[in-house]
Amino acid sequence: MKIYSFEPIINKDCRILILGSMPGAMSLKKQEYYGHPQNKFWDVIYGIFNEIPDSDYERKKQFLLNHGIALWDVIEACDRRGSADSAIKNIRLNDFNSLFIEYPGIICIFLNGRKAENLFNKNFSFPGIKTIYLGSTSPAHAVPMKERIRDWSAILSNCPVDNMTS
């Protein structure tokens, strides 16, 4: 079954880009990045800023932008049944060349999970943009929240966003 990713959450102030592989079935149904209630993405993002996650999707998106963080996926379209990255076939990648021309302020890319990391690193290279792997926030990867937040704090230590407001 052919599925399509979402448009990026981004603005001209973003310095950080977080990339997943492709939204899961629940996210596609809700039309929200990381829409599955057991995915820990939003808990982790708010956690690295010592904030309590908001339940409203529009406010979640604004939270990212307020901190200079953009969100997108490596894959634009693919065939997949269910939500497993291992079931992804017939991949069409997003156009990162155009994205970085339009948003030249991106200085760091963080890859949410191995599928995103493998696809991005195999197909793209952008000198001058730091690329860092982060463990997946998917419910398929059981990692204690404290450990996830510690690992994802690499966002702050590698690409400070202290000039942004919450």
C-alpha positions as a Markdown table, in Angstrom:
| # | Residue | x | y | z |
|---|---|---|---|---|
| 1 | Met | 0.0 | 0.0 | 0.0 |
| 2 | Lys | 1.5 | 3.4 | -1.1 |
| 3 | Ile | 1.9 | 5.8 | 1.8 |
| 4 | Tyr | 3.2 | 9.4 | 1.9 |
| 5 | Ser | 5.0 | 11.4 | 4.6 |
| 6 | Phe | 4.0 | 14.8 | 5.8 |
| 7 | Glu | 5.3 | 18.2 | 4.9 |
| 8 | Pro | 8.2 | 19.3 | 7.2 |
| 9 | Ile | 7.6 | 21.3 | 10.3 |
| 10 | Ile | 10.1 | 24.1 | 9.7 |
| 11 | Asn | 10.8 | 27.8 | 9.6 |
| 12 | Lys | 13.7 | 30.1 | 8.8 |
| 13 | Asp | 14.8 | 30.1 | 12.4 |
| 14 | Cys | 15.4 | 26.4 | 12.6 |
| 15 | Arg | 19.0 | 25.3 | 13.1 |
| 16 | Ile | 18.2 | 21.6 | 13.9 |
| 17 | Leu | 16.5 | 19.0 | 11.8 |
| 18 | Ile | 15.2 | 15.8 | 13.3 |
| 19 | Leu | 14.5 | 13.1 | 10.7 |
| 20 | Gly | 12.5 | 9.9 | 11.1 |
| 21 | Ser | 12.0 | 7.3 | 8.5 |
| 22 | Met | 8.3 | 7.4 | 7.7 |
| 23 | Pro | 5.2 | 8.0 | 9.9 |
| 24 | Gly | 3.6 | 4.9 | 11.3 |
| 25 | Ala | 0.0 | 3.8 | 10.6 |
| 26 | Met | -1.4 | 5.6 | 13.7 |
| 27 | Ser | 0.4 | 8.8 | 12.8 |
| 28 | Leu | -0.8 | 8.7 | 9.2 |
| 29 | Lys | -4.4 | 8.2 | 10.4 |
| 30 | Lys | -4.1 | 11.1 | 12.9 |
| 31 | Gln | -2.1 | 13.2 | 10.4 |
| 32 | Glu | 0.4 | 14.0 | 13.2 |
| 33 | Tyr | 4.1 | 13.3 | 13.5 |
| 34 | Tyr | 4.7 | 10.7 | 16.2 |
| 35 | Gly | 0.9 | 10.3 | 16.7 |
| 36 | His | 1.0 | 6.9 | 18.3 |
| 37 | Pro | 0.4 | 7.3 | 22.0 |
| 38 | Gln | 3.2 | 4.9 | 22.9 |
| 39 | Asn | 5.8 | 6.6 | 20.8 |
| 40 | Lys | 8.0 | 8.6 | 23.2 |
| 41 | Phe | 9.2 | 11.3 | 20.7 |
| 42 | Trp | 7.2 | 14.2 | 22.3 |
| 43 | Asp | 7.9 | 13.1 | 25.8 |
| 44 | Val | 11.7 | 13.0 | 25.0 |
| 45 | Ile | 11.7 | 16.4 | 23.2 |
| 46 | Tyr | 9.9 | 18.1 | 26.0 |
| 47 | Gly | 12.0 | 16.2 | 28.5 |
| 48 | Ile | 15.3 | 17.5 | 27.2 |
| 49 | Phe | 14.0 | 21.0 | 27.9 |
| 50 | Asn | 12.6 | 19.9 | 31.3 |
| 51 | Glu | 9.1 | 20.7 | 30.2 |
| 52 | Ile | 5.9 | 18.8 | 30.5 |
| 53 | Pro | 4.5 | 17.6 | 27.1 |
| 54 | Asp | 1.5 | 19.4 | 25.7 |
| 55 | Ser | -1.4 | 17.4 | 24.4 |
| 56 | Asp | -2.3 | 19.8 | 21.6 |
| 57 | Tyr | -0.5 | 18.9 | 18.3 |
| 58 | Glu | -0.4 | 22.5 | 17.1 |
| 59 | Arg | 1.3 | 23.6 | 20.4 |
| 60 | Lys | 3.7 | 20.7 | 20.1 |
| 61 | Lys | 4.7 | 21.9 | 16.6 |
| 62 | Gln | 5.1 | 25.4 | 17.9 |
| 63 | Phe | 7.3 | 24.1 | 20.8 |
| 64 | Leu | 9.7 | 22.6 | 18.2 |
| 65 | Leu | 9.8 | 25.8 | 16.2 |
| 66 | Asn | 10.3 | 28.0 | 19.3 |
| 67 | His | 13.4 | 25.9 | 20.0 |
| 68 | Gly | 14.8 | 26.1 | 16.5 |
| 69 | Ile | 14.0 | 22.4 | 15.7 |
| 70 | Ala | 12.5 | 21.3 | 12.4 |
| 71 | Leu | 10.9 | 17.8 | 11.9 |
| 72 | Trp | 10.6 | 15.7 | 8.7 |
| 73 | Asp | 11.2 | 12.2 | 7.4 |
| 74 | Val | 13.9 | 10.8 | 5.1 |
| 75 | Ile | 11.2 | 9.0 | 3.0 |
| 76 | Glu | 8.7 | 10.9 | 1.0 |
| 77 | Ala | 6.7 | 7.9 | -0.1 |
| 78 | Cys | 6.9 | 4.1 | 0.0 |
| 79 | Asp | 4.9 | 0.9 | 0.1 |
| 80 | Arg | 4.2 | -0.5 | 3.6 |
| 81 | Arg | 1.6 | -2.5 | 5.5 |
| 82 | Gly | 1.5 | -1.7 | 9.2 |
| 83 | Ser | 4.1 | 0.5 | 10.9 |
| 84 | Ala | 7.4 | -1.5 | 10.9 |
| 85 | Asp | 10.4 | 0.1 | 9.2 |
| 86 | Ser | 11.4 | -3.5 | 8.1 |
| 87 | Ala | 8.2 | -3.6 | 5.9 |
| 88 | Ile | 9.1 | -0.5 | 3.9 |
| 89 | Lys | 9.6 | -1.1 | 0.2 |
| 90 | Asn | 9.7 | 1.0 | -3.0 |
| 91 | Ile | 11.2 | 4.0 | -1.4 |
| 92 | Arg | 11.1 | 7.6 | -2.8 |
| 93 | Leu | 13.3 | 9.9 | -0.7 |
| 94 | Asn | 12.5 | 13.5 | 0.2 |
| 95 | Asp | 14.3 | 16.3 | -1.6 |
| 96 | Phe | 16.9 | 17.5 | 0.9 |
| 97 | Asn | 18.8 | 19.6 | -1.6 |
| 98 | Ser | 15.8 | 21.9 | -2.0 |
| 99 | Leu | 15.1 | 21.9 | 1.7 |
| 100 | Phe | 18.6 | 23.1 | 2.6 |
| 101 | Ile | 18.6 | 25.7 | -0.2 |
| 102 | Glu | 15.3 | 27.1 | 1.2 |
| 103 | Tyr | 16.4 | 26.7 | 4.9 |
| 104 | Pro | 20.2 | 27.3 | 4.9 |
| 105 | Gly | 20.2 | 27.8 | 8.7 |
| 106 | Ile | 20.1 | 24.1 | 9.4 |
| 107 | Ile | 23.5 | 23.1 | 11.0 |
| 108 | Cys | 22.7 | 19.8 | 12.6 |
| 109 | Ile | 20.6 | 16.7 | 11.6 |
| 110 | Phe | 19.5 | 14.2 | 14.2 |
| 111 | Leu | 18.4 | 10.8 | 12.9 |
| 112 | Asn | 15.6 | 9.1 | 14.9 |
| 113 | Gly | 16.3 | 5.4 | 14.5 |
| 114 | Arg | 18.5 | 3.1 | 12.4 |
| 115 | Lys | 16.3 | 3.1 | 9.3 |
| 116 | Ala | 16.4 | 6.9 | 9.1 |
| 117 | Glu | 20.2 | 6.9 | 9.7 |
| 118 | Asn | 20.9 | 4.2 | 7.2 |
| 119 | Leu | 18.8 | 5.7 | 4.4 |
| 120 | Phe | 20.0 | 9.3 | 5.0 |
| 121 | Asn | 23.7 | 8.4 | 5.3 |
| 122 | Lys | 23.6 | 6.1 | 2.3 |
| 123 | Asn | 22.0 | 8.6 | 0.0 |
| 124 | Phe | 23.0 | 12.1 | 1.2 |
| 125 | Ser | 26.1 | 14.1 | 2.3 |
| 126 | Phe | 26.0 | 17.7 | 3.2 |
| 127 | Pro | 29.4 | 19.0 | 4.2 |
| 128 | Gly | 29.1 | 21.5 | 7.0 |
| 129 | Ile | 26.0 | 19.9 | 8.5 |
| 130 | Lys | 26.6 | 17.7 | 11.4 |
| 131 | Thr | 24.7 | 14.4 | 11.3 |
| 132 | Ile | 24.1 | 12.4 | 14.5 |
| 133 | Tyr | 22.2 | 9.2 | 15.2 |
| 134 | Leu | 19.7 | 9.0 | 18.1 |
| 135 | Gly | 18.0 | 5.9 | 19.4 |
| 136 | Ser | 14.5 | 5.4 | 18.1 |
| 137 | Thr | 11.6 | 6.7 | 20.1 |
| 138 | Ser | 9.3 | 4.0 | 18.7 |
| 139 | Pro | 7.3 | 1.8 | 21.1 |
| 140 | Ala | 9.1 | -1.2 | 19.5 |
| 141 | His | 12.3 | 0.0 | 21.3 |
| 142 | Ala | 11.9 | -0.4 | 25.0 |
| 143 | Val | 14.4 | 2.0 | 26.6 |
| 144 | Pro | 13.9 | 3.7 | 30.0 |
| 145 | Met | 12.7 | 7.3 | 29.6 |
| 146 | Lys | 15.6 | 8.6 | 31.7 |
| 147 | Glu | 18.1 | 7.0 | 29.3 |
| 148 | Arg | 16.2 | 8.3 | 26.2 |
| 149 | Ile | 16.2 | 11.8 | 27.5 |
| 150 | Arg | 19.9 | 11.5 | 28.4 |
| 151 | Asp | 20.8 | 10.3 | 24.9 |
| 152 | Trp | 18.6 | 12.8 | 23.1 |
| 153 | Ser | 20.2 | 15.6 | 25.1 |
| 154 | Ala | 22.9 | 15.3 | 22.5 |
| 155 | Ile | 20.7 | 17.8 | 20.6 |
| 156 | Leu | 21.5 | 20.5 | 23.1 |
| 157 | Ser | 25.2 | 19.6 | 23.5 |
| 158 | Asn | 25.9 | 19.4 | 19.8 |
| 159 | Cys | 23.7 | 22.2 | 18.5 |
| 160 | Pro | 22.9 | 24.7 | 21.3 |
| 161 | Val | 19.5 | 26.3 | 20.9 |
| 162 | Asp | 19.7 | 28.6 | 23.9 |
| 163 | Asn | 18.8 | 31.6 | 21.8 |
| 164 | Met | 15.3 | 30.2 | 21.3 |
| 165 | Thr | 12.4 | 30.6 | 23.6 |
| 166 | Ser | 9.8 | 28.2 | 24.7 |
